Amino acid sequence: MPVLDGAGLSSMLAPQLQMAEALIARNIETLDFLRARFERDQEMLARLSEERDPMQSMNLWSAFWQRTMSDYSSEMTKLATSASALAETAVRTATQEGEAMARQASGKR
């Protein structure tokens, strides 16, 4: 069995790095979305607490929930698209990793 050298290890880890980078990028996007949503929640609560007119309060409440549903709907669409891209990346990285392992096992570079 061939010993794994630095180049062989690097060629096997490169696909893993690509996958990790894609996952981390998606996590950052999700956190950005959540931060924006929480800031809007906070803003709505502040505005609602200052409102004295019950009808205006209901309008604020209704508009808030409409925007919230729209935001989450948009984010879920992005998430579905991203999940598809991540699945493609997973297949591609698994293929690249398998090829690197085969090259390493055969002694080819």
Residue, then its C-alpha position, 0 to 999 in steps of 0.5 A: m500500500p503506497v504511503l500518502d505524501g504531501a501532494g497526495l494528501s493535498s489533492m485528497l483534501a482539496p475537495q473537502l475544502q471546497m465543500a467546507e467553504a460552500l457550507i460556511a458561506r451558506n451558514i454566513e448567509t443564513l446568519d445575515f438573514l436571521r440578524a436582519r429579521f431579528e433587527r426588524d422584529q426589534e424595530m416593530l416591537a419598539r414602534l408598536s410600543e409607541e403607537r397609541d392608536p389601536m387601528q395603527s397598531m393593527n396596521l403595523w402588526s399586519a404589515f410586519w407579518q406580511r413582510t416577515m412571511s415574504d422574507y422567509s419565503s424568499e429565504m427558503t427559495k434561496l435555501a432550496t437553490s443553495a441546497s441543490a448547489l451544495a448537493e452538486t458540490a458534494v458529488r463533484t468533491a466526492t468524485q475528485e476525492g475518489e480520483a485523487m485516492a485512485r491516483q495516490a493508490s496507483g502511484k500516479r500524480 
